Amino acid sequence: MKKYWHVINIGIQNNLTYRFNFLARAVFGLIPLIAMLYIWQKIYSGNGAGTTVGTYSLAQMISYYLLTTVVDALTAVNEDDWQIAADIKDGNISQFLLKPIDYLWYRLCLFLAGRVTYLAVAVIPLTVFILYLHQYFVLPPDWTAFGCFLVSTVLTALLQFFTSYAMAMLAFWVLEVSTFIFILFAFEYLASGHLFPLDILPHGLEQALFFTPFPYQLYFPVSIYMGKTTGADLMRGLLIQALWVVAAYSIARFAWRRGIKKYSAVGG
């Protein structure tokens, strides 16, 4: 395990070189959030006091978007899929085939290093923003919900990474994977709850989405924190989320084993 801790350490040092980029991304990333909150405030104010959308009051809706920002900062894949595809395309993975290091765990360590660095830099503007809107920010109903939220967030990060890793494995078969990555990102952005809470959708459509992994990439941990998912639904959801993580990991491993048989690199 020492070599992987070393990879995390090197990854953090490399990412800190671009700490201003992380800070700028975090600050400017709040602009779409501000616009979205402004739209929802207008929606609620136009319908009178005590208005709810689905089961959400104004405070709950604003809390939802603040929490999606936090979860996204903790779990989002930042160009890891592009870098993995580039490593395959450029032949950089050859060195890992000759050394006692697993490429998947190597990339996972770099992913974790990137998330730690981004969170360390983004925590200041994000905290200031949340404190500014503290009157709208709701707390979890109890410590059990908060603990399950943390577990689900970890599973979300793993699901995000393994899914992106498996998608990047297409580089073994195609020269350009950008189209596939953009399609996956579009589905994930719409179906994971980035734009709006999934439970304000028609019930049938909401249930259909839960047959896919996308709600477990953002909406599910937020719904746990807000007390929207409790009891048996909570336990069942965590189990399903864990199964999706195992499935994504298995697909990533299978794609690597099949792809490495087609892999060839030439030159020095």
C-alpha positions in Angstrom: 0.0 0.0 0.0 3.0 2.3 0.5 3.3 3.0 -3.3 -0.4 4.0 -3.5 0.0 6.4 -0.6 3.0 7.8 -2.4 0.8 8.3 -5.5 -1.7 10.2 -3.4 1.0 12.4 -2.0 2.5 13.1 -5.4 -1.0 13.7 -6.8 -1.8 16.3 -4.1 1.5 18.1 -4.7 0.9 18.2 -8.5 -2.6 19.5 -8.0 -1.5 22.2 -5.6 0.6 23.6 -8.4 -2.7 24.6 -10.0 -4.4 25.7 -6.8 -5.4 29.1 -8.3 -7.2 27.2 -11.2 -9.1 25.2 -8.6 -10.0 28.4 -6.7 -11.1 30.1 -9.9 -13.2 27.1 -10.9 -14.8 27.0 -7.5 -15.7 30.7 -7.5 -17.0 30.8 -11.0 -18.8 27.5 -10.5 -21.0 29.4 -8.0 -22.4 31.7 -10.7 -24.7 29.0 -12.3 -25.8 28.1 -8.7 -26.6 31.7 -7.9 -28.7 32.0 -11.2 -30.5 28.8 -10.3 -31.3 29.9 -6.8 -32.5 33.3 -8.1 -34.9 31.5 -10.5 -36.4 29.3 -7.7 -36.8 32.3 -5.4 -38.8 34.1 -8.1 -40.9 30.9 -8.7 -41.7 30.7 -5.0 -42.3 34.4 -4.5 -44.7 34.5 -7.4 -46.9 31.9 -5.9 -47.4 33.4 -2.5 -46.2 32.5 1.0 -46.2 28.9 2.0 -45.7 27.6 -1.6 -44.2 24.2 -2.1 -42.9 22.6 -5.3 -43.5 18.8 -4.9 -42.6 18.4 -1.2 -40.0 21.2 -1.2 -40.4 24.5 0.6 -38.1 27.4 -0.6 -35.6 26.7 2.2 -35.5 23.0 1.3 -35.1 23.7 -2.4 -32.2 26.1 -1.8 -30.7 23.6 0.6 -31.0 21.0 -2.1 -28.9 23.0 -4.6 -26.3 23.9 -1.9 -26.0 20.2 -1.0 -25.6 19.1 -4.7 -22.8 21.6 -4.9 -21.1 20.1 -1.9 -21.6 16.5 -3.1 -20.4 17.4 -6.6 -17.2 19.0 -5.1 -16.6 15.8 -3.2 -17.3 13.2 -5.9 -17.2 14.7 -9.4 -14.6 13.3 -11.9 -12.4 16.1 -13.2 -10.8 15.1 -16.5 -9.8 11.7 -15.2 -11.6 9.9 -18.1 -9.8 12.2 -20.6 -6.4 11.5 -19.0 -7.0 7.7 -18.9 -8.0 7.7 -22.6 -4.9 9.8 -23.4 -2.7 7.4 -21.5 -4.0 4.5 -23.6 -3.9 6.4 -26.9 -0.4 7.7 -26.3 1.0 4.4 -25.0 1.7 5.7 -21.5 0.2 2.6 -19.9 3.1 0.5 -21.1 5.1 1.4 -18.0 2.3 0.1 -15.8 2.3 -3.3 -17.5 6.0 -3.8 -16.5 5.7 -2.6 -12.9 4.0 -4.0 -9.8 1.3 -1.4 -9.8 -2.4 -1.7 -10.7 -3.4 1.0 -13.2 -7.0 1.2 -11.8 -5.8 1.8 -8.3 -3.2 4.2 -9.5 -5.8 6.3 -11.2 -8.2 6.0 -8.2 -5.4 7.4 -6.0 -5.0 10.4 -8.3 -8.7 10.9 -8.3 -8.8 11.0 -4.5 -5.8 13.4 -4.5 -7.6 15.7 -6.9 -10.8 15.7 -4.8 -8.9 16.4 -1.6 -7.0 19.3 -3.2 -10.1 20.7 -4.9 -12.1 20.5 -1.6 -9.2 22.2 0.4 -9.2 25.1 -2.1 -12.9 25.4 -2.7 -14.0 25.1 1.0 -13.4 28.8 1.7 -15.7 30.3 -1.0 -18.2 27.5 -0.6 -18.4 28.0 3.2 -18.8 31.7 2.8 -21.6 31.1 0.3 -23.4 28.7 2.6 -23.1 31.0 5.6 -24.5 33.8 3.5 -27.6 31.6 2.9 -27.6 30.0 6.3 -31.2 30.9 6.9 -32.2 28.6 4.1 -29.9 25.8 4.9 -31.6 22.8 6.6 -29.8 20.3 8.9 -30.2 16.5 8.6 -33.0 15.1 10.8 -30.6 13.1 12.9 -27.1 11.7 13.2 -28.1 8.4 11.6 -29.2 10.3 8.4 -25.9 12.2 8.4 -23.8 9.0 8.8 -25.7 7.3 6.0 -25.2 10.5 3.9 -21.4 10.2 4.4 -21.5 6.5 3.4 -23.6 7.2 0.3 -21.3 10.1 -0.7 -18.3 7.7 -0.6 -20.2 5.2 -2.8 -21.2 8.1 -5.1 -17.5 9.0 -5.6 -16.6 5.4 -6.3 -19.5 5.0 -8.7 -18.5 8.2 -10.5 -14.9 7.1 -10.9 -15.5 3.5 -11.9 -18.1 4.6 -14.5 -15.7 7.2 -16.0 -12.9 4.6 -15.9 -15.0 2.1 -17.8 -16.0 4.7 -20.4 -12.3 5.7 -20.9 -11.5 2.0 -21.7 -13.2 2.6 -25.0 -9.9 4.1 -26.1 -8.6 0.6 -26.7 -11.1 0.3 -29.5 -11.8 3.8 -30.8 -9.4 6.7 -31.5 -11.6 9.4 -30.0 -13.8 8.8 -26.9 -15.0 12.4 -26.5 -18.4 11.7 -28.1 -19.1 8.8 -25.7 -18.0 10.9 -22.7 -20.2 13.8 -23.7 -23.2 11.5 -24.1 -22.7 9.9 -20.7 -22.2 13.4 -19.1 -25.4 14.6 -20.7 -27.4 11.7 -19.3 -25.8 11.9 -15.9 -26.4 15.7 -15.7 -30.1 15.3 -16.5 -30.9 12.1 -14.6 -28.8 12.5 -11.5 -30.5 15.6 -10.1 -28.2 18.4 -11.0 -30.9 20.5 -12.6 -33.8 19.7 -10.2 -34.8 17.2 -7.5 -35.9 14.0 -9.2 -38.9 13.6 -6.9 -40.7 16.5 -8.4 -40.9 14.5 -11.7 -44.0 12.4 -12.5 -43.9 9.3 -10.3 -43.5 6.8 -13.2 -40.5 8.7 -14.7 -38.9 9.0 -11.3 -39.2 5.3 -10.7 -37.8 4.5 -14.2 -34.7 6.6 -13.5 -34.0 4.6 -10.4 -33.4 1.6 -12.6 -30.3 3.4 -13.8 -27.2 4.3 -11.8 -27.6 8.0 -12.5 -29.7 9.0 -9.4 -27.1 7.3 -7.2 -24.5 9.7 -8.6 -25.9 12.8 -6.8 -29.6 12.8 -5.9 -29.6 9.8 -3.6 -27.0 11.1 -1.0 -28.7 14.5 -1.0 -32.1 13.0 -0.4 -30.7 11.1 2.6 -29.3 14.2 4.1 -32.6 16.0 3.7 -34.6 13.2 5.2 -36.5 12.4 2.0 -35.2 8.8 2.0 -35.6 7.0 5.3 -36.2 3.6 6.8 -36.4 0.6 4.5 -36.1 2.8 1.4 -32.8 4.1 2.8 -31.3 0.7 3.5 -32.5 -0.6 0.1 -31.1 2.4 -1.6 -27.7 2.0 0.0 -27.7 -1.7 -1.1 -28.6 -0.8 -4.6 -26.0 1.9 -4.7 -23.3 -0.5 -3.5 -24.4 -3.0 -6.1 -24.0 -0.4 -8.8 -20.5 0.4 -7.5 -19.6 -3.3 -7.8 -21.1 -3.5 -11.3 -19.2 -0.5 -12.5 -16.0 -1.9 -11.0 -16.5 -5.2 -12.6 -17.2 -3.6 -16.0 -14.1 -1.5 -15.6 -12.0 -4.6 -14.8 -13.5 -6.6 -17.7 -13.0 -3.7 -20.2 -9.3 -3.4 -19.1 -8.7 -7.2 -19.5 -10.3 -7.3 -22.9 -8.7 -4.0 -24.0 -5.2 -4.9 -23.0 -5.3 -7.8 -25.4 -5.8 -5.4 -28.2 -3.3 -2.9 -27.0 0.0 -2.3 -28.8 2.6 0.5 -28.5 5.5 1.3 -30.7 8.5 3.6 -30.5 10.7 4.6 -27.6 
